[in-house]
Every structure is written in C-alpha cells, then in structure tokens.
Amino acid sequence: MFVGDELDISKFEDMDIEMVESAKDAMEKLKSAFYDVVVSEYAMDGMDGIAFLKKVRVRDPEIPFVLLIDAGEEVAIVEALKDGAEYSLRGRDGSVIFADLSHRIRTAVGGRRVWAALLELDERYWALLQSLPGMSFTSSLDFVPTSIRGNVEEISGYTEEEIFSCDPRWDQIIHPDDFPRLRREIETARSASAHISENEYRIVRKGGGVRWVHELVQTICEVPGVPVKVEGVLYDVTARKRAESALEHIESRYQELADLLPQTVFEIDLGGQITLFNQKGLDFFGYSSGDLKRGLSFFDIIAPDDPNGLEECFRFALRGGCPGQELLMKRKDGSTFPALVHCVPIIQDGRPSGLRGIVEDVS
C-alpha cells in the first residue's frame, strides 16, 4: 500500500500496489485487507506520516512500514525508527530515490515472509510436541526454566505455571536417591562447551506419587565454549519401567526355580550360545557365572564324535523333534560323561529363537 498523493508508482511495475490518498483512508483499508508493506509520505494533510505510523502500530505491531522523508527531517527519522519503521530519504529536488525505496520495500517484505514462515514452523513444532507423550523445555544451568511445553501436569502433577515460576524447581522434584547421580551430569553440563546427556530417573509428583522419566538434554552456547542454558525433551517411561521390573521379577523366579532342580537346565540361542545355565549346570560342568557372561557355547560342553551330525541334531531340535538325545558331554577340565539331553524350541513371534532343555547324567 502506497499512502499519499504525490507518489509516482510508474517505476514499480513488478509490484502489486494499491494507492491510497490519505492516512484516514489507509486505516480503513487496513481493517479488512492484508498488505505486505505500507509506504507512506511524511507530509500529508490531516495526519502526517508519524501520526499515521503510530496508529498503524496499534493495529498491527509487525507490519513493515517505510516512511518517505525529506532530507533534514532528523526528528521524523528518529520517531520512525523508535516505532520500528524504515525510512527512505528523498533527493535534494524532492524526488523519490527509486533504487533505495525499492530495496527497502523488498527487504521489508522478504523479512516479514521469513518471519511468518518461522512462526508457522514454530507453531507446527509446538503442536507436534503437544501431541507427544512428553514435554520440552529450556532452562538456565540453575534449573530456572525459560520455556516449557507439553504434558507437564500429566507427568509431574504440577502446572506449567508452577514449574515455570520455580515453585518447585525441577531439581527439587527429582527423587533424592537419583539426584546425586544427576548432579554429576549437571556439573559436566555447566563446564562443557558441547554436552549432550541422556538419563532416566525418578521424580516425585505433586501429591507424593513417583514417576520414571527419560530425559535428553543438550547445552547451548551463545559464546563458543561458554554454556549459558540447556534445552531438552522429557518423556514419562513409568509404564515401560514397570514392565521391565515385572519381567525381571519373572526371570528371577524362573532362575530360582531352575536352580532348585537336580538336573542341568539350559537355554541357548540360534548361534548355540548359552543364555541361561542353572547353578547345578555351572557346578556340574565346572564353569562360573563369569564364564557364562563372557560367552559360553553349547558346543563347548559337548565332545562329539561327529560334528556334522551334532549340527544336524541341533537343526532337528529347532524343528521340535528332539525329545531325548544321548550325547557325550565335556566339563571345563576336559573330563567327559554320557548324558541324555531333552530340549524343545523357544518360540518368539512365531519363529524358533533357540532351545530350552535339561541334561541328565546317565553314566
């Protein structure tokens, strides 16, 4: 929009321009139409360019505004700059300097469009975060948040306002048993120029409940080598932690039951690696739990006369066809004994993933 009755727009052929003679008419237009930029004369009847600029700013603080000013109008230039406007000086003869005005218009329009695109991306970013079962944040190195979005209250029990006002601070709701470990990460973040950390820890919710969270944090440096804040994302992983705990409990009970049996109990994967050996098996074969952790193959405890036949027996067992097979077994010290091996395939997702069985000494 060009506002004024002395503007020559003939040189702006590549721009879509609407001419308005007065500031009053321009204000009416701005109520119902969108413009990329407003270009206005400074000297106009009824309302000068500065007064017009101030009214425009009340309606739209962000719209680019370029004021055409005669040389020597320093006060008007200062006022224009104070209200976030650009200015273009006329030539000594009062004519518009086309190249300068055109440059300022294109710069202003380009800047506004980039800013609009950034705002759209920001809105999409926060919308995405709101849809995720977690929260994002930025904060100082002393846990003072500068922004926080997402499922804050659902995770912590506190509102965004409570966390944002540090009532309580985030470090104050970290479980006291977990905080000493996290303190070391905090100290590292304060001193490192580029630090990324990933942690899982417990928080104490408002009201006393406990939740597990998974947090990914990185430090931000405004000056190279000097961290000034952190930003990150945090998710509630309580359900997964409970499932893991339940699984560990089941596995522990399974191991305890296996240890009570008088026979050797084992599990092996598709590569023949032993993934479970009960205490009877470890003692009878002369191995330790450390040996098992370092890697022990089922083929290490067998002394086959026919290696090819053993591999064929293994493949046969994976197909569910090994109710009992007599094999010569080998202890860690090299001694051997005959044994009867009973095994069944371990089925996961409809496919065999290994074998589970027992070994009976028949010597």
N, C-alpha and C positions, 0 to 999 in steps of 0.2 A: 504494500500500500504506500503510495506517494501522497503526502498531505501538503497542500499549498497551491497557489495559483500561478506561480512563476517557474515551475519546474518543466524543463524540456526533456521529455522521455524518448525522443526520436532515436537516440543512440542506444537505447536499451531494448533492442528488437528481440533478443533471445530470452527476455524475462516476461513473465505474465504479470502485468502491472495494472493496478486499479487506482485511478486518480480520484482524490477527494479534495475539495477546495478548502475546507475549514476543519479545525480540530474538533468542533462540535459534531459535525457530520461523521468524522472519523470515529468518534467514541460510539456513535450509534451503530456503525458498521461492525465495530469490534465486539458488540454484544452478540451478534449472530453468525459471524463468519470467522474463518481461520486464515491467518496470514503468516508467512514465514518471517517477514521483517516489516517494520514500519520505518519509512524515511520521511522526515518532516523538515519543513522550513523552520528557522528560528523566529524570524519576524513575520507574524501573521496578525490579522485583525481579530479582535475579540479575545483570543487566547494565544499567548506566544508559545514557542516550542518547548520551553522548560515547564511551563504550567501543564501543557498537554502531556509531556513525558511523565510528570508526577501522577496524573490521572490514569494514564495507561499502566503505570507500575502498580497502582492499587488494584486494577482489574487483573493484570497478568504480570507478575514479577519477573517472568522469564523471557518474554518475547523480545527478540533482538530489536534494537531501536538505534537509528542513525540520524543525527541532527546535523543539518546543513547550517554552518555558522560563518559569518563574515570574519575575516582576519581582524584581530584586535579585540574580539569579544571574549577576553580571558575569563571573566566571571561566568559567562554562559558555559564555557568549556568545562570549568571546574564543577558547575552544577550538573552538567550532563554526565560527567564521569562519576560523580557521587551517586547518581541514580542508575548506574550500570549501563549507560548508553555509549555508543561510539559517536564520533563526530567527524565530519568532513569539511575542511575549510574551502571556502570559495576562493577563486582567483582574485587578483587585485582589481580586476574590472567587474567583479561581482558574478562572474560566470561559474558554473559548476565544473569542477575538475573531474571529468568523466572517469578517467582511469582510477583515480583514488576512490571515488564513490563506488564504482563498480567492484573494486577489490574489497572494500569494507562490507558491501552487501553480500557478496559471495562468501566471505569469511564468516559473517554472522549467520547466514543460512546454513552453511556447512557445519558450523559448530553446534547449532541447535539440533540439526538432524542427527549428528553423532550423539549428542546428549540424550535425545529421545530414544535412540537405539539402545544406549546404555541403560536407561531407565527400564525399557522393555525387558532387556536381558536380566536386570536386577529383579524385576517382578517375577519373571519366569523362574529365576534361581530360587527366590524365596518361596514361590508356590511349590517348587519341587521339594524343597526342604520341609515344607509343611506337610507334604504327602508322605514323607518318610517317617518311620517309627523312631525318630531321634530328635536331636536339636543341634544347632550350630551356634558358635559364639566367637567373639573376640574379647580379649581382656588384657589388662596390664600384666606385668610379671608378678604383681602382688594380688592377683585374683580379683581385681576390680573390673567388672565387665563394661565394655563399651557398646556391645550389641549382643543380643541373644534372641534366637528364634526357634520355633519348633514346639515339640511336646514337652515343654519344661515342667508344667504342673503334673502331667501324667507320670513323668519319670520321677521327679523329686518330691512331689506333694506341695511344693512352693509355687507361687505365681511368678510370672515373668517380672512383675514389679518388685516382688520381694527379693528375688535373686539380683535384679539389676541395681537395687538400692543397697546391696550387700547386707541384707537382713534375712538370712545369714549370708556370709561369704561362702563361696563354693568349697573352699578348703575346710570350712567348719562342718560340712555335712559328709565329708569323706570319713569312712569308717576308721576309728582310731587305730585298729590293727593294721590297716593298709597304708595309712598316711606316712609312716617312716620310710617305706619303700618309695613312695611317690615323691617325697621331699628331695631325694637324690636326683630324680628327673627334673624337678623344678630348679634346683641349683645348677644343673647342667644347662637347662634352657636359658637361664639368666646370663650365663657366661659364654655360650656358644653362638657363633655368628650364623650358623645354619644348622638347626637341630630339628629333627622330626622324631617323635616318640609315639609309641602305641602301647596302651596299657589297659588292663582290665582290673577293676577294683570295685569295692562296695561303697554305697552311700547310705546314709541313714535318712529316710524320708521324714517329712513332717508328720508327726504322729507316732514315729518310732519304728516303722517297717524298714526292712533292708532290701535294697535292690542292687543287682550287679550291673555295671555299665562297662562298655568298651569305648575307649576314647583314643582318637587320633589327633595329635596336636603338632603344629609347627610354629617356630619362632619367626617373627617378621622384623626385618632391619630397615630402618629409614636411612641410616648411615651405614655403609659397609662395615661389618664387624661389630656393630653395636645393636643388639636386640632391644626392641622397645615394647613389644607386645606379642601375644600369642593368638593364634586362631585355630579353630578345630571343629570337629564334629564328635558327637557322643550318642551312643545307642544303648537302649535297655536290652541286656542279654540275660536277664534273670531266668527266663524260660529255658534257654539253652544250658545255663549253668545247672539248673535243677535236673534237666535231663541227663547231663554228664554225671552229676552226682549220683543219680539213680542207677545209671549204667555202671559206675564204679562200684556201687554197693552190690549190684547183682554179680559183677565179675569177682568181687571179693568173696561173696558167699559161694560162688561156683568153685573158686580156688580152694577155699576152706574145705568144701565137700570133697573135692578131688584129693586133697591131702590126707583125708581120713581113710581113703581106700587102700587096701593092701597091694593092689596091682599098680603098675606104672600106667599113668594116664597122660596122653599127649594130644597136641593139636599141631598140624603142620600146614603151611601154605602151599600154593601150587608149585613153588620152586623147591619144596622139600625142607624149607627152614622151619625149625621147631618154634612155634609161637607160644606154646604152653607145655610145661612139664610139671607134674605134681612133685611133692617132696620125696615120695617113695621112688619116683623115677630118677631124680637127681642123686639120691643116696645110692641107689642100686647100680647106676651106671658110673658113679664116681665123679659127677660134674657138680659145679656150684651154680648159684643163680647168676653170678658174674659171667660164667661161661655162656649161659643162656642169653644174657643181654648182649654179649659181644658177637653172638651168632653161632648157632649150632644146627647142623643139618641132620635130618633123619638118616641120611646115608652115611653119616659119620658114626652112627651107633649100630650099623649092620655090617657083617662080614660076608658078603655074598659070594657064592661060587660062580654065579652067572650075572654080571652087572646088567646085561641087556634084559635078562629075564626079570630082574628086580624092577627095572623101569617099566616093563610091560605090566607087571603086577600092580605098580603104582597107578598107571593109567586105568587098569581094570577096576581098581578100588574106587577111583573117582567116578566111575560109571555106576557105582553102587553094588559091585559084585565081589566083595571080599569079606564074607562072614568069619573067616579064620584062615590064616596062612602061617605055616611054620617057617621061621627064618632063624638063621644063626646071627645072634646079636653080639655086639662088641662093646666092652666097657672102655673107659678113658685110659685105663692102664694096659689095654691091649688084650686082656683075657676075654674069652668068648663063652657063650652059653646058648643052648637052643631055647626058643620061645615061640609061643603062639600069639600072633598079632590079629586082633579083631578091630576093624575100623569101618566107618561109614563116611560118606562125603558130607562136607559142610556146605550147605546151600545158602547163597546170598543172592537176592534179586533173581531167583530162578535158575541160577547157574552155580556149579561147584566152585568153591573158592579154596578148598583144601580138604584135609582129612582129620577126623577125630577118632581116637580109639584107645585101646588098652593093650598092654604087653604082659603076657603071663609066662613066667619061667617054668619050663617043662623038663628041666634037666633032672 
